[in-house]
Amino acid sequence: MNLLDLLLMLLIQLIWGVNFVVVKLGLDHMPPLFFVALRFTFAALILLPFSGLPRAHLKRVIPLSFTLGVMHFTLIYTGMHYLDAATTAIAVQLQVPFAAILAAYFFKETLHWRRITGMVIAFAGIVMIAGQPKFLAQPWPLVSVIAAALVWSIANMQVKALGDDIDAVQLNGWIAILAAPQLLVVSYVVEGDRWPGLAEIGWGGAFAVAYQAVVVAAISYWIWYNLMRRYPVNLVMPFMLLQPLIGAASGVFFRDEVITLPMIIGGIGILIGVAIIIIRRPAVIAPSTKTGI
């Protein structure tokens, strides 16, 4: 990997890692479903000229837009509304062992002992984190984030089933375009009409939406997919291990979040487990149209 591409890869992980804190900033100013709806609405407006409408692929892409765009983001933003950024950045990495399990079931990929060991270590790590008193007393935010990780892995299987005839950059745009109206409806039904109070989200909320729609959904994914085309999967995917570390560090630095010893031990366990799975079989998560949030 040449120096420029290496720097771009590190920049992508920085963008995605800091994104956990940016989401928390947005949730400080608006309810989670409305935030998700705004994210996809503005992303769709940006990506529509470059993606067009997937008329020939609607039957395959609409279910994916619901799984990935509506279910995943609704679950993770709702969980993050009550959960700190550091815990979310670590817990959402369970998407990797979930994806490995589903790939073994649906695509008959063999689970060798190394990958099974990685899964056991990763799930032991989340048990360590979940066993803290604050999560035992109020488990649902963490459960919501873990459920979001599971839904992400299901969406990953849907992407695999689409095959290689659909351009990944276009697919990312189609998901935004198709998910936006669904999320607007869900937000209206659950949270009511939030549009009259849009001006009240302030500069913090506006920055969070812009970061999500422009920096993450448009710019970072475009760079990421171009790098994925240029380099082997086993060279690119290990960089993703930086994302939870940056996310946890950002939560501590920008929001004064407290990292407890069980979180450190559990987080190390999850990262070791994920590392074993990625290094052993990086293609398990490579086809996904997103990482993190």
C-alpha positions as CSV (number, residue, x, y, z in Angstrom):
1,M,0.0,0.0,0.0
2,N,1.5,3.3,-1.0
3,L,1.8,6.2,1.5
4,L,-1.2,8.2,0.2
5,D,-3.5,5.2,0.3
6,L,-2.2,4.3,3.8
7,L,-3.0,7.8,5.0
8,L,-6.4,7.6,3.4
9,M,-7.1,4.3,5.1
10,L,-6.1,5.7,8.5
11,L,-8.2,8.8,7.8
12,I,-11.3,6.6,7.1
13,Q,-10.8,4.8,10.5
14,L,-10.5,8.2,12.2
15,I,-13.7,9.4,10.6
16,W,-15.6,6.3,11.6
17,G,-14.1,6.2,15.1
18,V,-14.9,9.8,15.9
19,N,-18.4,9.2,14.4
20,F,-19.5,7.6,17.6
21,V,-19.0,10.8,19.5
22,V,-20.6,12.9,16.7
23,V,-23.7,10.7,16.9
24,K,-23.8,11.3,20.6
25,L,-23.6,15.0,19.9
26,G,-26.6,14.8,17.5
27,L,-28.6,12.8,20.0
28,D,-28.0,15.6,22.5
29,H,-30.1,17.8,20.2
30,M,-32.8,15.6,18.7
31,P,-34.5,12.3,19.2
32,P,-32.9,9.2,17.7
33,L,-35.3,8.3,14.9
34,F,-35.6,11.9,13.7
35,F,-31.8,12.1,13.6
36,V,-31.6,8.9,11.6
37,A,-34.2,10.2,9.2
38,L,-32.4,13.4,8.7
39,R,-29.1,11.5,8.1
40,F,-30.6,9.4,5.3
41,T,-32.7,12.2,3.8
42,F,-29.7,14.5,3.3
43,A,-27.4,11.6,2.3
44,A,-30.0,10.6,-0.3
45,L,-30.2,14.2,-1.7
46,I,-26.4,14.2,-2.0
47,L,-26.0,10.7,-3.5
48,L,-29.1,10.7,-5.9
49,P,-27.2,12.5,-8.8
50,F,-24.4,9.9,-8.6
51,S,-26.5,6.8,-7.9
52,G,-29.8,7.2,-9.8
53,L,-32.8,5.0,-9.0
54,P,-32.2,1.2,-8.9
55,R,-35.2,0.4,-11.1
56,A,-33.8,-2.9,-12.3
57,H,-32.8,-4.0,-8.7
58,L,-35.7,-2.7,-6.6
59,K,-36.9,-6.2,-5.5
60,R,-33.5,-7.0,-4.1
61,V,-32.5,-3.6,-2.8
62,I,-35.7,-2.6,-1.0
63,P,-35.4,-5.4,1.6
64,L,-31.8,-4.5,2.2
65,S,-32.7,-0.8,2.6
66,F,-35.1,-1.8,5.3
67,T,-32.7,-4.2,7.1
68,L,-29.6,-2.0,7.0
69,G,-31.1,1.5,6.7
70,V,-34.1,1.2,9.0
71,M,-33.6,-1.6,11.4
72,H,-29.9,-1.3,12.0
73,F,-29.7,2.4,12.4
74,T,-32.9,2.6,14.4
75,L,-31.6,0.1,16.9
76,I,-28.1,1.5,17.2
77,Y,-29.2,5.2,17.5
78,T,-31.9,4.3,20.0
79,G,-29.3,2.4,22.1
80,M,-26.8,5.2,21.8
81,H,-29.4,7.6,23.1
82,Y,-28.9,6.1,26.5
83,L,-25.4,4.5,26.1
84,D,-22.0,6.1,26.0
85,A,-19.9,6.3,22.8
86,A,-17.1,4.1,24.1
87,T,-19.3,1.2,25.0
88,T,-21.1,1.4,21.7
89,A,-17.9,1.5,19.7
90,I,-16.8,-1.7,21.4
91,A,-20.1,-3.6,21.6
92,V,-21.0,-3.1,17.9
93,Q,-17.9,-5.1,16.9
94,L,-19.9,-8.2,17.7
95,Q,-21.2,-7.7,14.1
96,V,-18.1,-9.6,13.0
97,P,-18.6,-12.9,14.9
98,F,-22.4,-12.7,14.1
99,A,-21.5,-12.4,10.4
100,A,-19.1,-15.4,10.6
101,I,-21.9,-17.5,12.2
102,L,-24.5,-16.5,9.6
103,A,-22.0,-17.0,6.7
104,A,-21.4,-20.6,8.0
105,Y,-25.2,-21.2,8.1
106,F,-26.3,-19.6,4.8
107,F,-23.2,-20.0,2.7
108,K,-21.8,-23.2,4.2
109,E,-18.5,-21.6,5.2
110,T,-16.5,-23.9,7.4
111,L,-15.9,-22.7,11.0
112,H,-12.4,-23.8,11.8
113,W,-11.3,-23.9,15.4
114,R,-9.5,-20.6,15.1
115,R,-12.6,-18.7,14.1
116,I,-14.7,-20.5,16.8
117,T,-12.1,-19.5,19.3
118,G,-12.3,-15.9,18.2
119,M,-16.1,-16.0,18.5
120,V,-15.9,-17.4,22.0
121,I,-13.4,-14.8,23.1
122,A,-15.5,-12.0,21.6
123,F,-18.7,-13.1,23.2
124,A,-16.9,-13.6,26.6
125,G,-15.8,-10.0,26.3
126,I,-19.4,-8.7,25.9
127,V,-20.5,-10.8,28.8
128,M,-17.8,-9.1,30.9
129,I,-19.0,-5.7,29.9
130,A,-22.7,-6.5,30.3
131,G,-22.1,-7.9,33.8
132,Q,-21.4,-4.4,35.2
133,P,-24.0,-3.1,37.6
134,K,-25.1,-0.2,35.4
135,F,-26.0,-2.6,32.5
136,L,-27.6,-5.2,34.8
137,A,-29.9,-2.4,36.1
138,Q,-30.7,-1.0,32.7
139,P,-29.7,-3.6,30.0
140,W,-31.9,-2.4,27.1
141,P,-29.6,0.2,25.5
142,L,-26.8,-2.3,25.3
143,V,-29.2,-5.0,24.1
144,S,-30.3,-2.6,21.4
145,V,-26.7,-2.0,20.2
146,I,-26.0,-5.8,20.2
147,A,-29.2,-6.3,18.2
148,A,-28.1,-3.7,15.8
149,A,-24.8,-5.6,15.3
150,L,-26.8,-8.8,14.6
151,V,-29.0,-6.9,12.1
152,W,-25.9,-5.6,10.4
153,S,-24.6,-9.2,9.9
154,I,-28.0,-10.2,8.4
155,A,-27.7,-7.2,6.0
156,N,-24.2,-8.4,5.2
157,M,-25.7,-11.8,4.1
158,Q,-28.2,-9.9,1.9
159,V,-25.3,-8.0,0.2
160,K,-23.5,-11.3,-0.4
161,A,-26.6,-12.7,-2.0
162,L,-26.8,-9.8,-4.4
163,G,-23.6,-11.0,-6.1
164,D,-21.0,-8.9,-7.8
165,D,-23.1,-7.4,-10.5
166,I,-24.1,-4.3,-8.4
167,D,-21.6,-1.5,-7.9
168,A,-20.9,-1.0,-4.1
169,V,-20.8,2.8,-4.3
170,Q,-24.1,2.9,-6.2
171,L,-25.6,0.4,-3.7
172,N,-24.7,2.6,-0.8
173,G,-26.5,5.5,-2.5
174,W,-29.6,3.3,-3.3
175,I,-29.9,2.3,0.3
176,A,-29.9,5.9,1.4
177,I,-32.5,6.9,-1.2
178,L,-34.8,4.0,-0.4
179,A,-34.3,4.1,3.4
180,A,-35.0,7.8,3.8
181,P,-38.8,7.8,3.2
182,Q,-39.2,4.7,5.4
183,L,-37.3,6.4,8.2
184,L,-39.3,9.6,7.9
185,V,-42.5,7.6,8.3
186,V,-41.2,5.6,11.3
187,S,-40.0,8.8,13.0
188,Y,-43.3,10.5,12.4
189,V,-45.3,7.5,13.8
190,V,-43.1,7.0,16.9
191,E,-41.9,10.5,17.7
192,G,-44.5,12.7,16.1
193,D,-43.9,15.6,13.8
194,R,-40.4,16.9,14.6
195,W,-40.0,19.1,11.5
196,P,-41.4,22.3,13.1
197,G,-38.6,22.2,15.7
198,L,-35.8,21.5,13.1
199,A,-34.3,25.0,13.7
200,E,-34.0,24.1,17.4
201,I,-31.4,21.4,16.9
202,G,-28.7,24.2,16.9
203,W,-25.3,24.2,15.5
204,G,-24.3,21.0,17.3
205,G,-27.2,19.1,15.8
206,A,-26.6,20.6,12.3
207,F,-23.0,19.6,12.5
208,A,-23.8,16.0,13.5
209,V,-26.3,15.7,10.6
210,A,-23.8,17.2,8.1
211,Y,-21.0,14.9,9.3
212,Q,-23.2,11.9,9.0
213,A,-24.6,12.7,5.5
214,V,-21.5,14.3,3.9
215,V,-18.4,13.1,5.6
216,V,-19.5,9.6,6.5
217,A,-22.2,8.5,4.0
218,A,-20.8,10.3,0.9
219,I,-17.0,11.0,1.2
220,S,-15.7,8.2,3.5
221,Y,-17.6,5.4,1.8
222,W,-16.5,6.5,-1.6
223,I,-12.8,6.5,-0.5
224,W,-13.3,3.1,1.3
225,Y,-14.8,1.3,-1.7
226,N,-12.1,2.6,-4.0
227,L,-9.4,1.3,-1.6
228,M,-11.3,-2.0,-1.4
229,R,-11.1,-2.3,-5.2
230,R,-7.4,-1.5,-5.2
231,Y,-6.1,-3.8,-2.5
232,P,-6.6,-7.4,-1.3
233,V,-9.3,-7.9,1.4
234,N,-6.8,-9.4,3.9
235,L,-4.8,-6.2,3.6
236,V,-7.7,-3.7,4.0
237,M,-9.9,-5.3,6.7
238,P,-7.5,-5.4,9.6
239,F,-7.5,-1.6,9.6
240,M,-11.1,-1.8,10.9
241,L,-9.6,-2.9,14.3
242,L,-8.6,0.8,14.8
243,Q,-12.2,1.9,14.7
244,P,-13.4,0.8,18.2
245,L,-10.1,2.0,19.7
246,I,-10.6,5.5,18.2
247,G,-14.3,5.5,19.2
248,A,-13.6,4.6,22.8
249,A,-10.7,7.1,23.0
250,S,-12.9,9.8,21.5
251,G,-15.6,9.2,24.1
252,V,-13.1,9.7,26.9
253,F,-11.5,12.7,25.3
254,F,-14.5,14.6,24.0
255,R,-17.2,13.6,26.4
256,D,-15.3,12.7,29.6
257,E,-16.7,9.1,29.5
258,V,-15.3,6.7,32.2
259,I,-13.6,3.5,31.0
260,T,-13.9,0.9,33.8
261,L,-11.7,-2.1,34.3
262,P,-14.4,-4.6,33.1
263,M,-14.8,-2.5,30.0
264,I,-11.1,-2.6,29.3
265,I,-10.9,-6.4,29.8
266,G,-14.1,-7.0,27.9
267,G,-13.1,-4.7,25.1
268,I,-9.7,-6.3,24.8
269,G,-11.5,-9.7,24.6
270,I,-13.8,-8.5,21.8
271,L,-11.0,-7.0,19.8
272,I,-8.9,-10.1,20.1
273,G,-11.8,-12.2,19.0
274,V,-12.6,-9.9,16.1
275,A,-9.0,-9.8,15.1
276,I,-8.8,-13.6,14.9
277,I,-11.9,-13.8,12.7
278,I,-10.8,-10.9,10.4
279,I,-7.3,-12.2,10.0
280,R,-8.5,-15.8,9.5
281,R,-11.3,-15.0,7.1
282,P,-11.5,-11.3,6.2
283,A,-14.1,-11.9,3.4
284,V,-16.7,-12.6,6.1
285,I,-17.3,-8.9,6.5
286,A,-15.8,-7.4,3.3
287,P,-19.0,-7.1,1.2
288,S,-20.8,-5.0,3.7
289,T,-22.0,-1.6,2.6
290,K,-21.1,0.0,5.9
291,T,-19.0,-0.3,9.0
292,G,-19.9,0.8,12.5
293,I,-22.6,3.5,12.2
